[in-house]
Every structure is written in structure tokens, then in C-alpha cells.
């Protein structure tokens, strides 16, 4: 137990830095700023220190030169009046290191410095801390003449209160620290604002579940990486939602196919079995020709039902990419020319009415509508194709009994029988109108029934014109009416 735990701890990388991207960016930018600002602050401190020292030296030198000029001119006696602001310590020291004259601030003080400028270097910068109580002094020492007995003028001031090592170093350290804090704070805020949409995307994705894929992540404005990520995520969610809807539709179709097959195939199979069993029990009383005729009729009926059920299961499987432009008028002419119907068919076709569709499915839809009209019409059938607003319209009308308004949706349900006039004995599998409605839905269209001008039924198919984008998902399959 101990060995695997130690091995796992050894393989687990140590996380010394922050876990979030915002924290990592803040640390990285702050470190880079520290690398850049530290040398800059050091150079600034050194430059300021040098400038400060140069200013002190120049002021002290000026006062020493002025005092030396006064001594040469014989204008100086015991008291020296400083003429440079801030330089209040002035002494004129003789060759034997006695104080000949001094300023009021230096009166009573010993010689400010032991430094002696030479004849070759008559001006010297001096820093001394030898006098107790004054601290350190910054002085300028000026030799008045090359002779060995030449007096020396010392001029300067204390620098303990204005020590550049303490003042300027502290100032630049504080400046660098403040800049680093501002850099870290600004990076934290900017990174947080930049990554805020990512948190919105993450939380929204976490809330989306497989049962509801209609939600989308928020898309920030602009064209940066985060906005492109949001648009890509929404596109992916849209494709997943579409794939889910297609899968659910396929599953519904499979379940519907199984339910319809078990419901509708039971009766003809039971009838066929009963005939065969009766023939088996009474072979002498069975007319073989009559038995075979009825059996083949039931088999034909079974084949028709199975074929229609398989077509219902396949409708909607074809994607819009497999559709082709189709002229509805040409389709009606070709399909009616192949038929041999009991009632005449009158055509009223408008040319140039073109849609995007799968020809085989639309031909089956038209065939089912014509079969229905021929079955219930009395004197004739009319087929019309025309433009209606932004849709292409195909209508099939008969002069039969029509469909009551209360039943105009029920007739599109599978295996629905309204009355004896529309029973199975009239022909068909009972799935023709359901197939026609599903084909219309799969092509982003509608199929409705109205009253025809002659009093019968008028079935109207409306489809988008060629070039109109199809809907992402066909309307939901209509559930069949449950029958006993």
C-alpha cells in the first residue's frame, strides 16, 4: 500500500504556480516587469545620486572660489558671509593649520578637513566625518596660490540629512515596488476581463445536457480568439443538435415501423393462417383455386403494406444535399401520362415552377394523391401547379364526398378509417396519405386537405422554391391514432 502511494506522489507534478490562466499571466507579466524595472531603478538611483553629489560639489566649489577671490582682494577679515544658498560652513585656514576666518556657522569649530590641495591640483573634493555633532560633510578645498604658505579655503555643508544613499535609494525602491504592484493589479484586471467570456462559455457548456441542446454559449463581440472560440462552440452545438434530432427521428421511425407492422400485419396474417388451417382440416371440401386466389390476394396486400412501411421508414433519411431541381409541371405530365385511370384527369399547369426535391419521393406523393382522388371521385380529377406567394403549390382535387372539417387531420394518420366509403376494401394499404404527408414534411413543405370547388376533397402541397434554404429539421412526425 505504501509503495503505490509513493510512486503516485512521485509521478504527480508539483504545482508551485497558480492554477488559473489569469494567475499565471499575472505572475509572468509581473516577473517580466520586475526584470525590466529593477535595472531601470538601479540606473535611476545611481544617476540621481551622481546628480545630487555633483550639485553639492558645484555649490561648495563656487562658494570656496568666491571666498578665495575675496581673500586675494583683501576684502575678507574675520567673518565670512556665505553667498551660495545652503553652503554655510566656510573656513580660511593658514599654512600652519590655523583658522584665519570663518562663517558664523563654522565659528569655533576646528579645521573642517585635513585634506590639502596641491599646487598642481588646487581644487579638491572632500568628504569627511571627523567633527562630532555635524555628521558627514561635503566640502570643496581650494588652494589660493602655488606657494607653500598659501592659505586654503574649505566650504561645504552637512549631508547627513540629505544622504542620497538613503533618500534616493529608498525613493527608487518605493517607485519600483509601486510600479510592480500596479503592473500586477492591471494584468489581473485585464486578464480577468479578457477571460470573462471564457468563464461564461464554460458555465453555459456545463449547464447544457443531452436532453436539451438548444442552448448556446454567449458570443462576445469582435473577432478575437475568444469570440472565434464561442462561434466554433455554437457551431459544434448546432451540429450536435442536428445529429441528435436526426437520430431521434430515425429512432421514432423505427419504433413507428415496428408498431405499425405489428398492428397492421396481424389481420391479413391471421386471415391467411385461418384459410390455410381450414384447408388442412378439410382438404376434400377445399377449392384449391379459390384458396390460392385468396392467399395470393392476402400476400399482395402484405407486400403492399410492408413496402409502404419501409418507405415510411426511409422518408426523411435523404439529406438536402441529394436533392435536385425539379419542375413540378413536368413531373405531373410524366406521371399522369403513365397512368391508366378510370376517371379523366384535367391538368392546369404553370410552367417554371421549380423546387429542390428528391424526384422519387415527390412522384410517390403525387401517385398516392391521384390514387386517393381516383378512388373517391365521381366524374373527374383535376391536378394544378402554380405559384402561390413564396411557395410552389401542387393540388389534386376530386368531386367525391369530400372530407369533414373535423377529420382533415385524422386522414393523414396511419391506418385511420373514417367510414365504410374509405375502408380497406376500397384498395390501398391505408398508408398512402401518411406517406404523402411525411414526404412533404421531409421536403420542408406542407400537405393540407381543403374543400374543392366541386365539393370533394382538394389536397394542396406547398414547397419552397428552388434556392430557398431548407429547414434544419423536418417537422416532428405525427403520431398515429391508436386503434384497438
C-alpha positions in Angstrom: 0.0 0.0 0.0 2.9 2.3 0.8 4.8 1.6 -2.4 2.0 2.6 -4.9 1.2 5.8 -2.9 4.8 6.9 -3.0 5.0 6.0 -6.7 1.8 8.1 -7.4 3.2 11.1 -5.5 6.4 10.9 -7.3 4.7 10.9 -10.7 2.3 13.7 -9.8 3.9 17.0 -10.9 4.2 19.6 -8.2 2.1 22.7 -8.8 4.1 25.6 -7.4 2.5 28.3 -9.5 -1.2 29.4 -9.7 -3.6 27.1 -11.4 -5.6 29.6 -13.3 -4.6 31.3 -16.6 -5.3 34.7 -15.1 -2.9 34.0 -12.2 -0.2 32.6 -14.5 -0.4 35.7 -16.7 -0.3 38.0 -13.7 2.8 36.3 -12.3 4.5 36.1 -15.7 3.9 39.8 -16.5 4.9 40.9 -13.0 8.2 38.9 -13.2 9.0 40.5 -16.6 8.2 43.9 -15.2 10.5 43.2 -12.3 13.3 42.1 -14.6 12.9 45.3 -16.7 12.2 47.8 -13.8 15.0 46.7 -11.4 17.9 47.7 -13.7 16.0 50.9 -14.6 15.5 51.8 -11.0 19.2 51.0 -10.2 20.4 53.2 -13.0 18.0 55.9 -12.0 19.2 55.8 -8.4 22.8 55.9 -9.4 22.1 58.8 -11.8 20.2 60.7 -9.2 22.9 60.1 -6.6 25.6 61.3 -9.0 23.5 64.4 -9.9 23.0 65.1 -6.2 26.7 64.8 -5.4 27.6 66.9 -8.4 25.2 69.6 -7.3 26.7 69.6 -3.7 30.2 69.7 -5.1 29.4 72.6 -7.5 27.8 74.7 -4.8 30.6 74.1 -2.4 33.3 74.8 -5.1 31.5 78.1 -6.1 31.4 79.3 -2.5 35.1 78.4 -2.0 36.1 80.2 -5.2 34.2 83.3 -4.2 35.7 83.3 -0.7 39.2 82.8 -2.2 38.7 85.8 -4.5 37.7 87.9 -1.6 40.9 86.9 0.3 43.1 87.7 -2.7 41.4 91.1 -3.0 42.0 91.9 0.7 38.2 92.2 1.3 37.9 89.5 3.9 38.7 89.9 7.6 37.5 87.6 10.5 33.9 86.9 9.3 32.9 85.2 6.1 29.5 85.8 4.8 28.4 82.8 2.5 26.9 83.9 -0.8 25.8 80.4 -2.0 22.5 79.2 -0.5 22.9 76.1 1.6 26.7 76.3 1.9 27.0 77.7 5.4 30.3 76.1 6.6 33.2 78.2 5.3 36.8 78.4 6.8 40.0 80.1 5.6 42.9 78.0 7.0 46.5 79.2 7.1 49.7 77.3 6.3 50.1 76.3 9.9 46.6 74.9 10.0 45.1 77.8 12.0 41.7 79.2 11.2 42.1 82.7 9.7 38.4 83.4 9.1 35.2 81.5 9.2 31.4 81.8 8.6 29.1 82.2 11.5 28.0 78.5 11.3 31.7 77.4 11.4 32.9 79.7 14.1 34.5 77.9 17.0 34.9 74.7 15.0 38.3 73.0 14.4 39.6 72.8 10.9 37.0 71.1 8.8 39.4 68.8 7.0 43.0 67.7 6.8 42.9 67.5 3.1 45.4 69.9 1.4 45.1 70.7 -2.3 48.5 70.7 -4.2 49.9 73.3 -6.5 49.2 71.1 -9.4 45.6 70.3 -8.2 44.4 73.4 -6.4 40.7 72.3 -6.1 39.8 69.2 -4.3 36.5 67.5 -3.4 36.5 66.3 0.2 34.0 64.1 2.2 34.8 63.9 5.9 33.0 62.9 9.1 35.7 63.9 11.6 33.8 66.6 13.5 31.4 65.2 16.1 27.9 66.6 16.1 28.0 67.7 12.4 27.8 64.3 10.8 29.4 63.9 7.4 30.4 67.0 5.4 30.7 67.5 1.7 33.5 70.1 1.2 35.4 71.8 -1.6 39.0 72.7 -0.7 40.6 75.5 -2.8 44.3 76.4 -2.6 44.7 80.2 -3.1 48.3 80.2 -4.6 51.1 77.8 -5.6 53.4 79.0 -2.7 54.0 76.6 0.2 52.5 79.2 2.6 49.2 79.5 0.6 46.0 79.5 2.7 43.3 77.0 1.9 39.5 77.7 1.8 37.1 75.0 2.9 33.4 75.4 2.0 30.6 72.9 2.3 27.6 71.7 4.3 26.5 68.6 6.2 24.9 65.8 4.1 23.6 63.5 6.8 20.0 64.7 6.4 20.1 64.6 2.6 22.1 61.4 2.2 21.5 60.2 -1.4 22.2 56.6 -0.4 19.2 56.6 1.9 16.8 59.1 0.2 17.2 58.3 -3.4 17.6 54.6 -2.9 14.5 54.5 -0.8 12.7 56.6 -3.4 13.5 54.3 -6.3 12.9 51.2 -4.3 9.4 52.5 -3.5 8.9 53.6 -7.1 9.8 50.1 -8.4 7.6 48.4 -5.8 4.6 50.7 -6.7 5.1 50.0 -10.4 5.2 46.3 -9.8 2.0 46.4 -7.7 0.3 48.4 -10.4 1.5 46.0 -13.1 0.2 43.0 -11.2 -3.1 44.7 -10.5 -3.6 45.9 -14.1 -2.6 42.5 -15.5 -5.0 40.7 -13.1 -7.9 43.0 -14.1 -7.2 43.0 -17.9 -6.7 39.2 -17.9 -9.9 38.7 -15.9 -11.8 41.0 -18.3 -10.4 39.2 -21.3 -11.1 35.7 -20.0 -14.5 36.6 -18.6 -16.3 35.3 -21.8 -14.4 32.0 -21.4 -15.9 31.6 -17.9 -19.3 32.3 -19.5 -18.7 29.7 -22.2 -17.6 27.2 -19.6 -20.5 27.7 -17.3 -23.0 27.6 -20.2 -21.4 24.4 -21.5 -21.6 22.8 -18.1 -25.3 23.6 -17.9 -26.1 22.1 -21.3 -27.2 18.4 -21.2 -28.1 15.8 -23.8 -31.8 16.3 -23.3 -31.7 20.0 -24.3 -29.1 21.0 -26.9 -30.9 24.2 -28.0 -28.9 26.4 -25.6 -25.9 28.3 -27.0 -22.9 29.9 -25.3 -22.7 33.7 -25.3 -20.7 35.2 -28.2 -18.6 38.2 -27.4 -18.3 41.0 -30.0 -15.2 41.2 -32.1 -13.1 38.8 -34.0 -10.5 37.8 -31.4 -9.7 34.2 -30.3 -12.3 34.1 -27.6 -15.1 35.2 -30.0 -14.0 32.7 -32.6 -14.0 30.0 -29.9 -17.6 30.9 -28.9 -18.7 30.8 -32.5 -17.0 27.5 -33.1 -18.6 26.0 -29.9 -22.0 27.2 -31.0 -21.5 25.7 -34.5 -20.5 22.4 -32.9 -23.5 22.5 -30.6 -25.7 23.2 -33.6 -24.3 20.2 -35.5 -24.7 18.0 -32.4 -28.3 19.2 -32.0 -29.0 18.4 -35.7 -27.4 15.0 -35.4 -29.4 14.3 -32.3 -32.6 15.3 -34.0 -31.8 13.1 -37.0 -31.0 10.2 -34.7 -34.2 10.7 -32.6 -36.2 11.0 -35.8 -34.7 7.7 -37.1 -35.5 6.0 -33.7 -39.0 7.3 -33.9 -39.4 6.0 -37.4 -38.0 2.6 -36.3 -40.4 2.4 -33.3 -43.3 3.6 -35.5 -42.4 1.0 -38.1 -42.4 -1.8 -35.5 -45.7 -0.6 -34.1 -47.3 -0.2 -37.5 -46.0 -3.6 -38.7 -47.2 -5.4 -35.6 -50.6 -3.6 -35.8 -51.3 -3.8 -39.5 -49.8 -7.2 -40.5 -51.6 -9.1 -37.8 -55.0 -9.1 -39.5 -54.0 -10.3 -43.0 -51.7 -12.9 -41.5 -54.4 -14.2 -39.2 -56.8 -14.4 -42.2 -54.3 -16.2 -44.3 -53.5 -18.6 -41.5 -57.2 -19.3 -40.9 -57.7 -20.2 -44.6 -54.7 -22.5 -44.7 -55.7 -24.3 -41.5 -59.2 -24.8 -42.7 -57.9 -26.3 -45.9 -55.6 -28.5 -43.9 -58.5 -29.8 -41.8 -60.9 -30.3 -44.7 -58.8 -30.9 -47.8 -61.7 -32.7 -49.7 -64.0 -29.7 -49.2 -61.4 -27.1 -50.2 -61.4 -25.5 -53.7 -57.7 -25.2 -54.4 -58.1 -22.5 -57.0 -60.2 -20.3 -54.7 -57.8 -20.9 -51.8 -54.8 -19.9 -53.9 -56.6 -16.8 -55.2 -57.4 -15.6 -51.7 -54.0 -16.5 -50.4 -52.3 -14.6 -53.2 -54.6 -11.6 -52.6 -53.6 -11.6 -48.9 -49.9 -11.9 -49.9 -50.2 -9.0 -52.3 -51.8 -7.0 -49.5 -49.0 -7.9 -47.2 -46.4 -6.9 -49.7 -48.1 -3.6 -50.2 -48.2 -2.9 -46.5 -44.6 -3.9 -46.0 -43.4 -1.8 -48.9 -45.3 1.3 -47.6 -44.0 0.8 -44.1 -40.4 0.5 -45.4 -40.9 3.7 -47.5 -42.2 5.5 -44.4 -39.1 4.4 -42.5 -36.9 5.7 -45.3 -38.6 9.1 -45.8 -36.5 11.8 -44.3 -33.3 9.8 -44.4 -32.2 11.6 -47.6 -30.3 14.8 -46.9 -30.9 18.0 -48.8 -27.5 17.6 -50.5 -29.0 14.8 -52.6 -32.0 16.9 -53.8 -32.0 18.2 -57.4 -34.0 21.0 -59.1 -37.4 19.6 -60.2 -40.1 21.2 -62.4 -43.4 20.3 -60.8 -45.3 20.7 -64.1 -43.0 18.3 -65.9 -43.3 15.8 -63.1 -47.2 15.9 -63.3 -47.1 15.5 -67.0 -44.8 12.5 -66.9 -46.6 10.7 -64.0 -50.1 11.2 -65.4 -49.0 10.0 -68.8 -48.0 6.7 -67.4 -51.3 6.0 -65.7 -54.5 4.4 -66.9 -57.2 5.7 -64.6 -61.0 5.1 -64.6 -61.7 8.9 -64.3 -60.3 11.6 -66.7 -57.5 13.8 -65.2 -57.6 17.5 -66.1 -54.3 19.4 -65.9 -53.8 23.1 -65.1 -50.1 23.6 -65.0 -48.0 26.7 -64.8 -44.5 26.4 -66.3 -41.3 27.2 -64.5 -42.5 26.2 -61.0 -39.2 24.6 -59.8 -38.3 23.2 -56.4 -35.4 21.3 -54.8 -36.5 17.8 -54.1 -35.9 14.0 -54.4 -37.8 13.1 -57.6 -38.7 9.5 -56.5 -40.4 10.7 -53.3 -42.4 13.5 -55.0 -43.5 11.1 -57.7 -44.8 8.7 -54.9 -46.6 11.6 -53.2 -48.3 12.5 -56.5 -49.2 8.9 -57.1 -50.8 8.5 -53.7 -52.8 11.7 -54.1 -54.0 10.6 -57.6 -54.9 7.1 -56.3 -56.9 8.6 -53.5 -58.7 11.0 -55.9 -59.5 8.2 -58.4 -60.8 6.0 -55.5 -63.3 8.7 -54.2 -64.0 10.8 -57.2 -67.2 10.5 -59.3 -66.7 12.2 -62.7 -63.1 13.5 -62.8 -59.9 14.6 -61.2 -58.0 17.9 -61.5 -54.3 18.5 -60.9 -53.0 22.1 -60.8 -49.5 23.5 -60.4 -49.0 27.3 -59.7 -47.0 29.9 -57.9 -48.5 31.0 -54.6 -46.7 33.9 -52.9 -43.2 32.5 -52.0 -44.2 28.8 -52.3 -44.7 26.3 -55.1 -48.2 24.8 -55.0 -49.4 21.4 -56.3 -53.1 20.5 -55.8 -55.1 17.4 -56.6 -58.9 17.8 -56.5 -61.8 15.3 -56.8 -65.6 15.6 -56.9 -66.3 12.9 -54.4 -67.9 13.1 -50.9 -65.1 15.3 -49.5 -63.6 15.1 -46.0 -65.4 16.6 -43.0 -63.5 19.5 -41.5 -63.2 17.7 -38.1 -61.4 14.8 -39.8 -59.0 16.7 -42.1 -56.0 16.0 -39.9 -57.0 12.4 -38.9 -56.9 11.2 -42.5 -53.1 11.7 -42.5 -52.7 9.4 -39.6 -51.6 5.9 -40.3 -54.3 3.2 -40.7 -57.1 5.7 -39.9 -60.5 4.7 -41.3 -63.3 7.3 -41.3 -66.2 5.3 -42.7 -67.1 2.4 -44.9 -66.5 4.5 -48.0 -62.8 4.8 -47.1 -62.3 1.3 -45.9 -59.5 -1.1 -46.9 -61.9 -2.9 -49.2 -61.7 0.2 -51.5 -58.0 -0.7 -52.1 -54.7 0.5 -50.8 -52.8 -0.2 -47.6 -54.2 2.7 -45.6 -50.8 4.4 -45.6 -50.9 6.5 -48.8 -51.8 9.8 -47.2 -49.5 9.3 -44.2 -46.7 8.6 -46.7 -47.6 11.8 -48.7 -47.6 13.9 -45.5 -44.2 12.6 -44.4 -42.7 13.2 -47.8 -44.0 16.8 -47.7 -42.6 17.3 -44.2 -39.2 15.8 -45.2 -39.0 18.5 -48.0 -39.8 21.4 -45.6 -43.2 21.7 -47.1 -46.8 21.2 -46.0 -49.7 19.0 -47.2 -53.2 20.0 -46.3 -56.7 19.0 -47.4 -59.4 21.5 -48.3 -62.8 21.5 -50.0 -62.6 21.5 -53.7 -64.7 23.8 -55.9 -66.7 20.8 -57.0 -67.5 19.8 -53.4 -65.0 17.0 -53.0 -61.5 16.9 -51.4 -58.6 19.1 -52.6 -55.2 18.1 -51.3 -52.7 21.0 -51.5 -48.9 20.5 -51.4 -46.8 23.6 -50.8 -43.0 23.5 -51.1 -40.2 26.2 -51.1 -39.0 27.4 -54.5 -35.6 26.3 -55.7 -32.8 28.2 -54.0 -34.7 28.7 -50.7 -32.7 27.1 -47.8 -34.4 24.1 -46.3 -35.2 23.9 -42.6 -32.6 22.3 -40.3 -35.1 19.7 -39.2 -38.3 18.3 -40.6 -41.4 18.8 -38.6 -42.0 16.2 -35.9 -43.7 13.0 -37.1 -47.3 13.0 -36.3 -48.4 10.1 -34.1 -50.9 7.6 -35.5 -54.3 7.3 -34.0 -54.4 4.4 -31.5 -56.9 1.8 -32.6 -57.9 -1.4 -31.0 
